[in-house]
């Protein structure tokens, strides 16, 4: 898609949302040096054997230091609602908007509970009993072959020019329907039901679908776009350039004029932008945020896992759906949303069935979590989160036999 660029008013004021439904501790947004040598963890992480060797980011503000907890001291933690993987109802945009809590609506964060400790510890104890090859086998034999159920693909098959990859199926049942009066209502994107924050998982826009992508963003009233890939990776095109990347710059895609009004790159792993979208045919406008990380190679381990938690922390405040994409919209994208689903289950005090949760995600977005290393990355991030936030300690696992 050919685009036209112009210059607008310069505005470097950055806005950082994320003041409600926070992580237990806001992941640091300070400038990080991704070339630092990885700090190796002790205890469970050595025993697991699949230390996040790709995570080069220093964990700031004492998150790598041993936590000291005084007797009788209660730490305040925010509780999430559990994800219901069995929820089959179709996504309702108006209802979702009405039920997103306003900032501060829930009041003070809840204290960390015994049941939360219990379920996080159980997950950690189960995790150390498995080796990386066992996790790989579990993924390759039970997750990867699972196509999603129920599954229909007639509309997907009828729109080959709008699909980036012919072997990445978009489930007709949960697809985003562009019923905005256009000639074709299809886009390779799916809703995920049951999470606190409504998510849309999408393939990266192609030259043939970039206009449809912006149709979807405006039609669904998307509040955030999370971009987990680069436009080009290792010389291969992964995503069409669908936005202006400089403050004050504008780009046109069909009837849509996109202006970048703010940009914040203080976080070494995340670029935060604000976009103003205007339909030049009817004058209607939509404002949204854009979070872009370039630290996650395709089919591999992210260079920074903390930046993923920081982005999840930010989008929990969204007053509308969050659209997440990489290239195919299943590997990095599926893993990112799976992190949120797993943390919501555990912080709600529910035992986490990792296999069932990943399959449930595939019921909505077929192919989510694409390779075994992403599956193991998911496990490691949950472990890191539980330990760093005081849900369990290394000493809790001393008696675990491997």
C-alpha positions as CSV (number, residue, x, y, z in Angstrom):
1,X,0.0,0.0,0.0
2,X,1.5,3.3,-1.1
3,X,1.4,5.9,1.7
4,X,1.8,9.6,1.7
5,X,3.8,11.3,4.4
6,X,3.5,14.9,5.6
7,X,4.6,16.8,8.6
8,X,2.3,18.1,11.4
9,X,2.8,19.9,14.7
10,X,5.6,18.6,16.8
11,X,4.5,17.3,20.2
12,X,6.9,15.4,22.3
13,X,4.7,15.1,25.4
14,X,4.4,11.4,26.2
15,X,1.5,9.9,28.1
16,X,2.0,6.8,30.2
17,X,-1.2,5.0,31.2
18,X,-1.3,2.0,33.4
19,X,-2.5,3.3,36.7
20,X,-5.2,0.7,37.3
21,X,-5.2,-3.1,37.5
22,X,-1.4,-3.0,38.1
23,X,1.1,-5.8,38.4
24,X,2.0,-6.6,41.9
25,X,5.0,-4.3,41.5
26,X,5.2,-2.1,38.4
27,X,8.1,-3.4,36.3
28,X,10.8,-0.8,36.0
29,X,10.7,1.6,33.0
30,X,14.2,2.9,33.4
31,X,16.7,2.9,30.6
32,X,18.2,-0.6,30.4
33,X,21.4,-1.9,28.9
34,X,20.5,-5.0,27.0
35,X,24.2,-5.8,26.4
36,X,24.7,-6.6,30.1
37,X,25.7,-10.1,31.0
38,X,22.7,-12.1,32.2
39,X,22.3,-12.3,35.9
40,X,21.9,-16.0,36.6
41,X,19.4,-17.0,39.2
42,X,19.9,-19.6,41.9
43,X,17.8,-22.5,43.1
44,X,14.8,-23.4,41.0
45,X,16.2,-21.8,37.9
46,X,19.4,-23.8,37.9
47,X,17.4,-26.9,38.6
48,X,15.1,-26.2,35.7
49,X,18.0,-26.0,33.3
50,X,16.4,-23.7,30.8
51,X,17.5,-20.4,32.3
52,X,16.4,-17.5,30.2
53,X,19.8,-17.1,28.6
54,X,18.3,-14.6,26.1
55,X,17.1,-12.2,28.9
56,X,19.9,-9.7,29.0
57,X,18.0,-7.0,30.8
58,X,19.0,-6.1,34.3
59,X,16.1,-6.3,36.7
60,X,16.1,-2.9,38.2
61,X,15.1,-1.6,41.6
62,X,16.3,-4.7,43.5
63,X,14.2,-7.3,41.7
64,X,17.3,-9.5,41.4
65,X,18.2,-9.1,45.0
66,X,17.0,-11.5,47.7
67,X,13.7,-10.3,49.1
68,X,13.6,-9.6,52.7
69,X,10.2,-9.9,54.4
70,X,9.6,-9.1,58.0
71,X,7.3,-11.3,60.1
72,X,3.8,-10.1,60.2
73,X,4.3,-7.7,57.3
74,X,1.7,-7.9,54.6
75,X,2.5,-7.0,51.1
76,X,-0.2,-5.4,49.0
77,X,-1.0,-7.1,45.7
78,X,-3.6,-6.5,43.0
79,X,-5.9,-9.5,42.4
80,X,-7.0,-10.4,39.0
81,X,-10.2,-12.2,37.9
82,X,-9.6,-15.7,36.7
83,X,-9.7,-16.4,33.0
84,X,-12.5,-18.7,32.1
85,X,-11.1,-20.8,29.2
86,X,-14.5,-22.5,28.7
87,X,-16.3,-19.2,28.0
88,X,-17.6,-19.7,24.4
89,X,-19.8,-16.6,24.0
90,X,-18.9,-14.2,21.2
91,X,-17.1,-11.1,22.1
92,X,-19.4,-8.1,22.6
93,X,-17.7,-4.8,21.9
94,X,-20.3,-2.6,23.7
95,X,-20.5,-4.9,26.7
96,X,-16.7,-5.1,27.0
97,X,-16.4,-1.3,27.0
98,X,-19.0,-1.0,29.7
99,X,-17.3,-3.5,32.0
100,X,-13.8,-2.1,31.8
101,X,-13.2,-0.6,35.2
102,X,-12.2,3.1,35.3
103,X,-8.9,4.1,36.8
104,X,-9.0,3.8,40.6
105,X,-12.4,2.2,40.5
106,X,-11.3,-0.9,42.4
107,X,-9.6,1.1,45.2
108,X,-6.6,-0.2,47.1
109,X,-4.8,-3.3,45.9
110,X,-5.6,-6.5,47.8
111,X,-3.0,-8.1,50.1
112,X,-1.2,-11.2,48.9
113,X,-3.1,-14.2,50.1
114,X,-2.3,-17.6,51.3
115,X,-4.2,-19.2,48.5
116,X,-2.2,-17.1,46.0
117,X,1.1,-18.3,47.6
118,X,-0.2,-21.9,47.5
119,X,-1.1,-21.9,43.8
120,X,2.1,-20.1,42.7
121,X,4.2,-22.5,44.8
122,X,2.4,-25.5,43.4
123,X,3.1,-24.3,39.9
124,X,6.8,-23.8,40.8
125,X,7.0,-27.2,42.4
126,X,5.5,-28.9,39.4
127,X,7.8,-27.0,37.1
128,X,11.0,-28.1,38.7
129,X,10.0,-31.7,38.3
130,X,10.1,-31.4,34.5
131,X,13.2,-31.0,32.4
132,X,13.4,-28.9,29.2
133,X,13.1,-32.0,27.0
134,X,9.9,-33.0,28.8
135,X,8.4,-29.5,28.3
136,X,9.4,-29.7,24.6
137,X,7.8,-33.1,24.2
138,X,4.6,-31.9,26.0
139,X,4.4,-29.0,23.6
140,X,5.2,-31.0,20.4
141,X,2.8,-33.9,21.3
142,X,-0.1,-32.1,23.0
143,X,-0.1,-28.4,22.1
144,X,1.2,-28.0,18.6
145,X,-1.1,-30.7,17.0
146,X,-4.2,-29.2,18.7
147,X,-6.0,-27.2,16.0
148,X,-8.5,-25.5,18.2
149,X,-12.2,-26.5,18.8
150,X,-14.6,-25.7,17.5
151,X,-12.9,-24.7,14.2
152,X,-14.3,-23.4,10.9
153,X,-12.3,-22.0,8.1
154,X,-14.5,-21.4,5.1
155,X,-14.2,-17.6,5.2
156,X,-10.4,-17.9,5.8
157,X,-10.1,-20.1,2.7
158,X,-12.2,-17.7,0.7
159,X,-9.8,-14.8,1.3
160,X,-6.3,-16.1,0.3
161,X,-5.1,-12.6,-0.7
162,X,-5.8,-11.3,2.8
163,X,-3.8,-14.0,4.6
164,X,0.0,-13.5,5.1
165,X,0.6,-17.3,5.5
166,X,-1.6,-19.9,3.9
167,X,-0.9,-22.4,6.7
168,X,-1.9,-20.1,9.6
169,X,-5.6,-20.4,9.8
170,X,-8.0,-17.8,11.1
171,X,-10.9,-19.4,13.0
172,X,-14.1,-18.2,11.4
173,X,-16.0,-18.6,14.7
174,X,-13.9,-16.1,16.7
175,X,-12.8,-13.8,13.9
176,X,-13.1,-10.1,14.0
177,X,-16.0,-9.1,11.6
178,X,-15.6,-5.7,9.9
179,X,-19.3,-5.0,9.7
180,X,-18.7,-1.3,9.0
181,X,-20.3,-1.2,5.6
182,X,-17.2,-2.1,3.6
183,X,-17.2,-4.5,0.6
184,X,-15.4,-7.3,2.5
185,X,-15.8,-7.9,6.3
186,X,-12.7,-10.3,6.6
187,X,-9.5,-9.7,8.4
188,X,-7.0,-12.3,9.8
189,X,-7.7,-11.5,13.5
190,X,-9.5,-13.2,16.4
191,X,-11.1,-12.1,19.7
192,X,-10.0,-13.8,22.9
193,X,-12.8,-14.0,25.4
194,X,-12.8,-14.1,29.2
195,X,-9.8,-12.0,30.2
196,X,-10.0,-8.8,32.2
197,X,-8.7,-6.9,29.2
198,X,-10.3,-7.8,25.9
199,X,-7.6,-8.9,23.4
200,X,-7.6,-9.1,19.6
201,X,-4.8,-11.3,18.2
202,X,-3.9,-10.4,14.6
203,X,-1.4,-11.1,11.9
204,X,0.9,-8.2,11.0
205,X,-0.6,-6.0,8.3
206,X,0.4,-6.8,4.7
207,X,0.3,-4.3,1.8
208,X,-3.1,-5.7,0.8
209,X,-4.6,-5.5,4.3
210,X,-3.1,-2.3,5.9
211,X,-6.3,-0.4,5.1
212,X,-8.4,-3.2,6.6
213,X,-6.2,-3.2,9.7
214,X,-7.0,0.4,10.4
215,X,-10.7,-0.3,9.7
216,X,-10.5,-2.9,12.5
217,X,-8.7,-0.6,14.9
218,X,-11.3,2.1,14.5
219,X,-14.3,-0.2,14.3
220,X,-13.4,-2.1,17.5
221,X,-12.3,1.1,19.2
222,X,-8.9,-0.4,20.0
223,X,-7.2,1.4,22.8
224,X,-3.7,-0.1,22.4
225,X,-1.8,-1.8,19.6
226,X,1.1,-4.0,20.9
227,X,3.6,-4.7,18.1
228,X,6.0,-7.6,18.9
229,X,7.9,-7.7,15.6
230,X,9.9,-5.5,13.3
231,X,8.9,-4.5,9.8
232,X,11.9,-6.5,8.5
233,X,13.8,-9.2,10.4
234,X,17.0,-10.9,9.0
235,X,16.2,-9.3,5.6
236,X,12.7,-10.9,5.5
237,X,9.5,-8.8,5.5
238,X,7.5,-9.5,8.6
239,X,5.0,-6.6,8.7
240,X,4.0,-3.7,6.4
241,X,4.9,-0.3,7.7
242,X,1.4,0.8,8.8
243,X,2.2,3.9,10.9
244,X,4.3,7.0,10.9
245,X,7.2,6.5,13.3
246,X,8.2,10.1,14.0
247,X,6.5,12.8,16.1
248,X,4.4,15.1,13.9
249,X,4.6,12.8,10.9
250,X,1.5,11.7,9.0
251,X,0.8,8.7,6.8
252,X,-2.2,7.9,4.6
253,X,-3.7,4.5,4.0
254,X,-6.8,4.6,1.9
255,X,-9.3,6.9,3.8
256,X,-7.2,6.7,7.0
257,X,-4.8,9.5,7.9
258,X,-2.5,8.5,10.8
259,X,-0.5,11.1,12.8
260,X,2.1,10.3,15.4
261,X,1.4,12.9,18.2
262,X,3.8,11.6,20.9
263,X,6.8,9.3,21.2
264,X,8.6,8.0,24.3
265,X,11.7,5.9,24.0
266,X,13.0,6.2,27.5
267,X,12.5,2.5,28.0
268,X,15.3,0.8,26.0
269,X,13.0,-2.1,25.0
270,X,9.7,-0.3,24.4
271,X,8.8,2.6,22.1
272,X,5.5,4.2,23.2
273,X,3.6,6.3,20.7
274,X,0.2,8.0,20.5
275,X,-1.6,8.0,17.2
276,X,-4.5,10.2,16.0
277,X,-6.5,8.4,13.3
278,X,-8.8,10.4,11.1
279,X,-11.1,9.2,8.4
280,X,-10.8,11.8,5.7
281,X,-14.2,10.8,4.1
282,X,-16.3,11.5,7.2
283,X,-14.0,13.4,9.5
284,X,-14.3,10.9,12.4
285,X,-11.3,10.6,14.7
286,X,-9.9,8.0,17.0
287,X,-6.9,8.2,19.4
288,X,-4.9,5.2,20.6
289,X,-1.6,4.2,22.0
290,X,1.1,2.0,20.3
291,X,3.6,-0.1,22.2
292,X,6.5,-1.5,20.1
293,X,9.2,-3.8,21.2
294,X,12.1,-4.9,19.0
295,X,13.6,-7.3,21.5
296,X,11.9,-10.6,20.6
297,X,13.3,-12.5,17.6
298,X,10.9,-14.7,15.7
299,X,10.6,-18.3,17.1
300,X,13.0,-17.5,19.8
301,X,13.5,-16.2,23.4
302,X,12.9,-12.5,24.0
303,X,16.0,-10.5,24.9
304,X,13.9,-8.9,27.7
305,X,11.1,-10.7,29.5
306,X,10.6,-7.8,31.8
307,X,9.5,-5.5,29.0
308,X,6.7,-8.0,28.2
309,X,5.5,-7.6,31.8
310,X,5.8,-3.8,31.6
311,X,3.6,-3.8,28.5
312,X,1.0,-6.0,30.1
313,X,1.1,-3.7,33.1
314,X,0.3,-0.7,30.8
315,X,-2.5,-2.2,28.8
316,X,-4.4,-3.3,31.8
317,X,-5.7,0.2,32.1
318,X,-7.1,0.1,28.5
319,X,-10.6,1.5,28.0
320,X,-11.2,-0.8,25.1
321,X,-9.7,-3.8,23.3
322,X,-5.9,-4.3,23.0
323,X,-4.8,-5.5,19.5
324,X,-1.6,-7.6,19.6
325,X,0.3,-8.7,16.5
326,X,3.7,-10.0,15.4
327,X,4.0,-11.4,11.9
328,X,1.8,-14.4,11.8
329,X,0.0,-13.3,14.9
330,X,0.3,-16.7,16.7
331,X,3.8,-17.2,18.1
332,X,5.0,-14.2,19.9
333,X,1.5,-12.8,20.0
334,X,0.0,-16.0,21.5
335,X,2.7,-16.3,24.0
336,X,2.2,-12.6,25.1
337,X,-1.5,-13.1,25.8
338,X,-0.9,-16.5,27.4
339,X,1.3,-14.8,30.0
340,X,-1.6,-12.6,30.9
341,X,-4.1,-15.5,31.0
342,X,-1.8,-17.6,33.3
343,X,-1.1,-14.7,35.7
344,X,-4.8,-13.9,36.0
345,X,-5.6,-17.5,36.9
346,X,-2.8,-17.7,39.5
347,X,-3.4,-14.3,41.1
348,X,-7.1,-15.1,41.4
349,X,-6.0,-18.1,43.6
350,X,-6.8,-20.8,41.0
351,X,-4.5,-23.7,40.1
352,X,-3.0,-23.3,36.7
353,X,-3.3,-26.1,34.2
354,X,-0.8,-24.8,31.7
355,X,-1.7,-27.3,29.0
356,X,-5.4,-26.6,29.2
357,X,-4.8,-22.9,29.2
358,X,-2.7,-23.0,26.0
359,X,-5.3,-25.2,24.3
360,X,-8.1,-22.8,25.4
361,X,-6.2,-19.9,23.8
362,X,-5.9,-21.9,20.6
363,X,-9.7,-22.3,20.6
364,X,-9.8,-18.6,20.0
365,X,-6.6,-18.0,18.0
366,X,-5.5,-21.2,16.2
367,X,-1.8,-21.9,16.4
368,X,-1.1,-19.7,19.4
369,X,2.3,-20.4,20.9
370,X,4.1,-21.6,17.8
371,X,7.3,-23.4,19.0
372,X,8.5,-25.3,22.1
373,X,10.9,-22.5,23.2
374,X,8.0,-20.1,23.4
375,X,6.2,-22.7,25.6
376,X,9.2,-22.9,27.9
377,X,9.5,-19.1,27.9
378,X,6.0,-18.9,29.2
379,X,6.8,-21.2,32.1
380,X,10.0,-19.3,32.9
381,X,8.2,-15.9,32.9
382,X,5.5,-17.2,35.3
383,X,8.3,-18.6,37.6
384,X,10.2,-15.3,37.5
385,X,7.1,-13.3,38.3
386,X,6.1,-15.5,41.2
387,X,9.5,-15.4,42.8
388,X,10.3,-11.7,42.1
389,X,6.9,-10.7,43.7
390,X,7.2,-12.8,46.8
391,X,4.7,-15.5,46.1
392,X,7.4,-18.1,46.8
393,X,11.1,-18.4,47.5
394,X,13.9,-20.8,46.7
395,X,13.8,-22.2,50.2
396,X,10.2,-23.3,49.6
397,X,11.5,-25.8,47.0
398,X,14.4,-27.3,49.0
399,X,12.5,-30.5,49.7
400,X,11.3,-31.0,46.1
401,X,12.7,-34.2,44.7
402,X,13.6,-34.1,41.0
